[in-house]
Amino acid sequence: MAWRNVWRNSRRSAITIAAMTLALFVELVYAGLVQGLVLGMTEDATAYELGDVQVFTKGYLTKPSLYDVVENPEEAIEKLEAEGYRATGRLFGGGLAASGELSSGGVFVGIDPEQDAATMDLHTAMAEGTWLSDDDPKGVVVGRGLARTLSLELGDEVVVLSGAADGSVANDLFQVRGVLMSVASGLDRSGILMTESTFRELMVVPEGTHKLFVRKPVDTPLSEAKEAVVAIVGSGEEAPAVKSWKEVSPFLAQYIDSVSSVVVVMYVIVYLAVGILILNAMLMALFERIREFGVLKAIGYSPIQVLSMMLIEGFIQGVVATGLGIALAIPVMWYLGTHGVDVGVLGGMEMAGMTMPAVWMGHYTPDVLVVPVAILFVIVFIAVIYPAVKAARLSPLDAMHHQ
């Protein structure tokens, strides 16, 4: 009877099902896009610049100093790798970079090319040229923004000037061998990457590392990874500080969390509109069938049976809408998950210290599919329950005399 009742007014049922189908389609596609953006930003932040966990001297974050280094980083790296983690050290210094008549502030980063490539993904983010090599100690990789500021191209020379750790003047002439893609605003605007040996010679930092970047195994929770690193490097007064990437960059972590909450807001807006439409359709169906409900109750239908019939009618429409919505969304989700969306001029736009990727990829998992469908059925139940209860409480005599 519920199936028959759904199609008694086929136009109204079709409009209701179409609205639910459209809402589900939008939510499935949109949720995957937002999930892809969140995962992409997180992966970019950890893989290029932050790592999952960082190790540095206490106070280094608030007041970075060329003299504050983590001692014996090689020993810590060896222990971490024995536990299944990946780690690399980076050296940092600041100064002036110039080319021709142009100059700009620069952040000098000393990197072990092989160890860093085995740990982080920055070596894969080359817009032009090639990654660092110990065979080319005078070759540097610069951020795209800095390359624009100084009008640098591959093969151009760039002069760096700073103060070395021993109090001497650190200056040298380097050649641009590569330009980074826009992966992080700091590196993009002022980054000059050089080999670790070149940095040590330039800035006179013979030992230690300013930061140790640790990448965790994929299935290891971030908190557990931090505890493992603390256990290896120590936790006493003299031990270095250990922080997760969310603690190092809390604003970015909050921004990513806020992006995730946008999905919830979208659910509320879209499904609220659909819920109102379902409620209106079921109330109209109720008023059209008052006399019929009276007859059903007069011949022995209980209030529970009437209530169940109305709920099943809503459930049937939800099932049909779910099937149609998923069928329409699958090819779109496949395309977004494999090819993404070319965002054009928005690519490279800064967002909370990170940059918008040129291609926005969707990320679709069972959770992304289940949650919108589950919420749709909850909304259907909430919208149908009031008309169903109203129908169940009808008096048979009053209903049969209804005009």
C-alpha positions in Angstrom: 0.0 0.0 0.0 2.9 2.4 0.8 4.4 1.8 -2.7 1.0 2.4 -4.3 0.5 5.6 -2.3 3.8 7.0 -3.3 2.8 6.9 -7.0 -0.8 8.0 -6.6 0.3 11.5 -7.2 3.3 10.8 -9.4 4.1 14.4 -10.1 4.4 15.4 -6.5 6.4 12.2 -5.6 8.7 12.8 -8.6 9.4 16.4 -7.5 10.1 15.2 -4.0 12.4 12.4 -5.1 14.2 14.8 -7.6 14.9 17.2 -4.8 16.3 14.5 -2.6 18.3 13.2 -5.5 19.8 16.6 -6.2 20.6 17.2 -2.6 22.3 13.9 -2.2 24.3 14.4 -5.5 25.5 17.8 -4.4 26.5 16.6 -0.9 28.4 13.5 -2.3 30.4 15.6 -4.7 30.9 18.5 -2.4 32.0 16.4 0.6 34.6 14.7 -1.5 36.0 17.9 -2.8 36.3 19.4 0.7 37.8 16.2 2.0 40.3 16.3 -0.9 41.1 20.0 -0.1 41.7 19.2 3.6 43.8 16.1 2.9 45.7 18.0 0.2 46.5 20.9 2.4 47.5 18.6 5.3 49.7 16.5 3.0 51.3 19.6 1.5 52.0 21.1 4.9 53.6 17.9 6.3 55.3 16.7 3.2 56.9 19.9 2.0 57.5 22.1 5.0 56.4 20.9 8.4 56.8 17.2 8.7 54.5 15.3 11.0 56.7 15.9 14.1 59.5 18.4 14.6 62.4 18.4 17.0 64.3 21.6 17.9 65.8 23.3 20.9 63.5 24.8 23.5 62.6 28.3 22.6 63.6 28.0 19.0 60.1 28.6 17.7 59.6 31.9 19.5 63.2 33.2 18.9 65.0 31.3 16.2 68.8 31.5 16.5 71.6 30.4 14.3 73.4 29.1 17.4 70.6 26.9 18.7 71.0 23.4 17.2 69.9 19.9 18.0 73.0 17.9 18.9 73.8 14.5 17.3 70.9 14.5 14.8 72.4 11.5 13.0 72.0 9.3 16.1 68.3 10.4 16.5 67.7 9.8 12.8 69.1 6.3 13.0 67.0 5.4 16.0 63.8 6.8 14.4 64.4 4.9 11.2 64.9 1.7 13.2 61.3 2.3 14.6 59.9 2.7 11.1 59.9 6.5 11.0 61.6 8.7 8.5 63.6 11.8 9.5 65.9 14.5 8.1 67.5 17.6 9.4 67.3 21.1 8.0 69.4 24.2 8.8 68.0 27.7 8.7 69.5 31.1 8.3 68.4 34.5 7.2 69.9 37.3 5.1 69.8 39.3 1.9 69.5 37.9 -1.6 70.3 40.0 -4.6 70.5 39.8 -8.4 71.5 42.7 -10.5 70.0 45.8 -9.1 67.2 43.9 -7.3 67.3 42.6 -3.7 65.1 40.9 -1.2 65.1 39.2 2.2 65.9 35.6 2.0 65.6 32.5 4.1 68.5 30.1 3.6 67.8 26.4 4.1 70.5 23.8 4.3 69.3 20.4 3.1 70.9 17.0 2.7 69.6 16.3 -0.8 69.4 12.5 -0.5 68.2 12.2 3.1 65.6 15.0 2.6 64.3 13.4 -0.6 63.9 10.1 1.3 61.9 11.8 4.0 60.0 14.8 2.6 58.5 15.5 -0.8 59.9 19.0 -1.5 62.2 17.5 -4.2 59.1 16.6 -6.2 57.8 20.2 -6.2 60.0 21.6 -8.9 58.4 24.1 -11.3 61.6 24.3 -13.3 65.1 22.9 -13.2 66.4 20.1 -11.0 66.7 19.3 -7.3 69.8 20.0 -5.2 72.9 17.9 -5.7 76.1 17.5 -3.6 77.9 17.5 -7.0 76.9 21.1 -7.5 77.7 22.9 -4.2 77.1 26.3 -5.8 73.7 25.4 -7.3 70.6 26.6 -5.3 66.8 26.1 -5.6 64.7 29.2 -5.1 61.1 29.9 -4.3 58.9 30.9 -7.2 57.9 34.2 -5.5 61.5 35.1 -4.9 62.4 34.2 -8.5 59.8 36.7 -9.6 60.9 39.4 -7.2 64.6 39.1 -8.3 63.7 38.3 -12.0 65.7 35.0 -11.7 65.7 32.3 -14.3 67.6 29.0 -14.5 71.3 29.6 -14.7 71.1 33.2 -13.3 73.4 34.2 -10.5 72.2 35.2 -7.1 74.3 36.8 -4.3 73.6 36.1 -0.7 74.7 38.1 2.3 74.3 37.4 6.0 76.1 37.1 9.3 77.9 33.8 10.1 77.8 32.0 13.4 81.4 33.0 14.1 80.7 36.7 13.7 82.1 36.9 10.2 80.3 38.1 7.1 78.7 35.3 5.2 78.5 36.1 1.5 78.8 34.1 -1.7 77.6 33.8 -5.3 75.3 31.0 -6.3 73.7 29.8 -9.5 70.0 29.0 -9.8 69.5 25.4 -10.8 65.9 25.0 -9.9 62.7 27.0 -9.0 60.1 25.5 -6.6 56.4 25.4 -7.3 54.2 27.5 -5.0 54.0 25.0 -2.1 54.2 27.2 1.0 54.1 31.0 1.4 57.4 31.2 3.3 59.4 29.2 0.9 57.7 30.8 -2.0 58.5 34.4 -1.1 62.0 34.0 0.3 63.3 30.5 0.2 66.8 29.8 -1.1 67.6 26.1 -0.7 71.2 24.9 -0.8 73.1 21.7 0.2 73.8 21.1 3.8 77.6 21.2 3.3 77.3 24.5 1.5 75.2 26.0 4.3 77.6 24.9 7.0 80.5 26.4 5.1 78.6 29.7 4.4 77.1 30.2 7.8 79.9 28.5 9.8 77.6 25.9 11.5 79.8 22.8 11.7 77.6 20.5 13.8 74.0 19.9 14.7 70.8 20.8 13.0 68.2 23.5 13.7 65.2 21.3 13.1 64.7 17.6 12.8 61.6 16.7 10.6 60.0 13.4 11.3 57.4 11.6 9.0 55.3 8.9 10.7 54.0 5.7 9.2 50.7 6.2 7.5 48.5 4.3 10.0 50.2 5.8 13.1 48.1 8.5 14.9 49.8 11.8 15.3 49.8 11.8 19.1 51.3 8.3 19.1 54.0 9.4 16.7 54.9 12.4 18.9 55.2 10.1 22.0 57.5 7.8 20.0 59.8 10.7 19.1 59.8 12.0 22.6 60.8 8.5 23.8 63.8 8.5 21.4 65.1 12.1 21.8 64.3 12.3 25.6 62.1 14.4 27.7 64.3 16.0 30.4 65.3 19.6 31.0 68.2 19.3 28.6 66.3 17.4 25.9 65.1 19.2 22.8 61.4 20.2 22.3 59.2 17.9 20.4 56.0 19.2 18.7 53.5 17.9 16.2 52.9 19.9 13.1 49.5 21.1 14.6 51.4 22.5 17.6 54.0 24.1 15.4 51.4 25.7 13.1 48.2 26.0 15.2 46.6 28.6 12.9 46.9 26.2 9.9 45.5 23.3 11.9 42.5 25.5 13.0 42.0 26.6 9.4 41.9 23.0 8.1 39.5 22.1 10.9 37.3 25.0 9.9 37.3 23.9 6.3 36.0 20.5 7.4 33.2 22.1 9.3 32.0 23.8 6.1 30.7 20.4 5.0 28.4 20.3 8.0 27.1 23.8 7.3 26.4 22.7 3.7 24.5 19.6 5.0 22.3 21.8 7.2 21.4 24.3 4.5 20.7 21.8 1.7 19.0 19.1 3.8 16.9 21.7 5.7 15.4 22.8 2.4 14.8 19.2 1.3 13.2 18.4 4.7 10.8 21.3 4.4 9.8 20.1 0.9 9.3 16.5 2.1 7.2 17.8 5.1 5.0 19.8 2.8 4.5 16.9 0.4 3.6 14.5 3.2 1.2 17.0 4.7 -0.5 17.5 1.4 -0.8 13.7 1.0 -2.3 13.5 4.5 -5.0 16.1 3.8 -5.9 14.4 0.5 -6.3 11.0 2.2 -8.0 11.9 5.5 -11.2 10.0 4.6 -9.1 7.0 3.4 -7.2 6.9 6.7 -10.6 7.0 8.5 -11.8 4.0 6.6 -8.6 2.1 7.2 -8.8 2.7 10.9 -12.5 1.7 10.9 -11.8 -1.7 9.4 -9.1 -2.5 11.9 -5.9 -0.6 11.1 -4.1 0.3 14.3 -2.4 3.7 14.7 1.0 1.9 14.6 0.1 0.5 11.1 -0.9 3.9 9.8 2.2 5.4 11.2 4.4 2.7 9.7 2.7 3.1 6.3 3.5 6.8 6.2 7.1 6.2 7.3 7.6 3.5 4.7 6.3 5.9 2.0 9.0 8.3 3.0 11.6 5.5 3.1 10.6 4.3 -0.4 11.2 7.8 -1.8 14.5 8.1 0.1 15.6 4.7 -1.4 14.8 5.7 -4.9 16.5 9.1 -4.5 19.6 7.4 -3.0 19.9 5.1 -5.9 19.5 7.9 -8.4 21.8 10.3 -6.5 24.6 7.7 -6.2 24.2 6.7 -9.9 24.5 10.3 -11.0 27.4 11.1 -8.6 29.6 8.1 -9.3 31.0 9.3 -12.7 31.5 12.8 -11.4 33.3 11.5 -8.3 35.5 9.3 -10.4 36.4 12.2 -12.6 37.1 14.5 -9.7 39.1 11.8 -7.8 41.3 11.0 -10.8 41.5 14.3 -12.8 40.4 17.0 -10.3 39.4 20.5 -11.1 41.7 23.0 -12.7 41.3 26.1 -10.6 43.1 28.3 -13.0 44.2 31.7 -11.6 43.3 30.5 -8.1 46.3 28.1 -8.2 49.0 29.3 -6.0 46.7 31.6 -4.0 47.8 31.7 -0.4 45.5 30.3 2.3 46.6 30.3 5.9 50.3 30.0 4.9 49.7 27.3 2.3 49.0 27.7 -1.4 46.0 26.5 -3.4 47.0 23.7 -5.7 46.6 24.3 -9.4 44.4 21.1 -9.6 41.8 20.6 -6.9 41.5 16.8 -6.4 38.5 15.1 -4.8 38.9 12.4 -2.2 36.1 9.8 -2.0 36.1 7.1 0.6 33.2 4.9 2.0 32.8 7.5 4.8 32.3 10.3 2.3 29.5 8.2 0.7 27.8 6.9 3.9 27.5 10.1 5.9 25.4 12.1 3.3 23.1 9.0 2.7 22.6 8.5 6.4 21.8 12.2 7.0 19.3 12.1 4.1 17.4 9.3 5.8 17.5 11.0 9.1 16.0 14.1 7.5 13.4 12.0 5.7 12.4 10.5 9.1 12.2 13.8 10.8 10.1 15.4 8.0 7.7 12.4 7.8 7.2 11.7 11.5 4.9 14.7 12.1 2.4 13.9 9.3 2.6 10.2 10.2 1.8 10.8 13.9 -1.0 13.2 12.8 -2.5 10.5 10.6 -2.1 7.8 13.3 -4.1 9.9 15.7 -7.1 10.6 13.4 -10.5 9.6 14.7 -12.1 7.2 12.2 -15.5 8.8 12.6 -14.2 12.4 12.1 -12.0 11.3 9.3 -14.7 9.6 7.3 -16.9 12.8 7.7 -14.1 15.1 6.6 -15.0 17.3 3.6 
